[in-house]
Amino acid sequence: MLQKVLLPIMAILFSILLYGKRGWAAAAVGAFGWGALAVVSFIDRNRLIPWSTGHWVLDGAMFGPLLFVGLAFLTDMPTLVCVAIAVVGCALLLAVGSLLRTRRAL
């Protein structure tokens, strides 16, 4: 219940802070990432877990924007470096997930 209150507040707060630190583009990505988490917190767990299992690529793709927001907020690296790290990190996460799913299917 607490995440239903805190996540929307965090989405707004991080977007405002990212706007001040990195500009509107980073704030838009932050609003998307944290906003998506806030929306997902309102979905019933009994419906969310089967959906996540069935749509694991889309579920795992949320790691990219969240990694970007974390890097952009916590470090002073250039924005393009944060984007590159987030893209590579998301691709690695999805590749490992694919390997684990393939191994499990054998």
HUFEN-V43348 format. One record per residue. N is the residue number from 1. RES is the residue in one small letter. SS is DSSP state (H for helix, E for strand, - for the rest). Layout:
# HUFEN-V43348
n	res	ss
N	RES	SS
N	RES	SS
This chain:
# HUFEN-V43348
n	res	ss
1	m	-
2	l	H
3	q	H
4	k	H
5	v	H
6	l	H
7	l	H
8	p	H
9	i	H
10	m	H
11	a	H
12	i	H
13	l	H
14	f	H
15	s	H
16	i	H
17	l	H
18	l	H
19	y	H
20	g	H
21	k	H
22	r	H
23	g	-
24	w	H
25	a	H
26	a	H
27	a	H
28	a	H
29	v	H
30	g	H
31	a	H
32	f	H
33	g	H
34	w	H
35	g	H
36	a	H
37	l	H
38	a	H
39	v	H
40	v	H
41	s	-
42	f	-
43	i	-
44	d	-
45	r	H
46	n	H
47	r	H
48	l	H
49	i	H
50	p	H
51	w	H
52	s	H
53	t	H
54	g	H
55	h	-
56	w	H
57	v	H
58	l	H
59	d	H
60	g	H
61	a	H
62	m	H
63	f	H
64	g	H
65	p	H
66	l	H
67	l	H
68	f	H
69	v	H
70	g	H
71	l	H
72	a	H
73	f	H
74	l	H
75	t	-
76	d	-
77	m	-
78	p	-
79	t	H
80	l	H
81	v	H
82	c	H
83	v	H
84	a	H
85	i	H
86	a	H
87	v	H
88	v	H
89	g	H
90	c	H
91	a	H
92	l	H
93	l	H
94	l	H
95	a	H
96	v	H
97	g	H
98	s	H
99	l	H
100	l	H
101	r	H
102	t	H
103	r	H
104	r	H
105	a	H
106	l	-
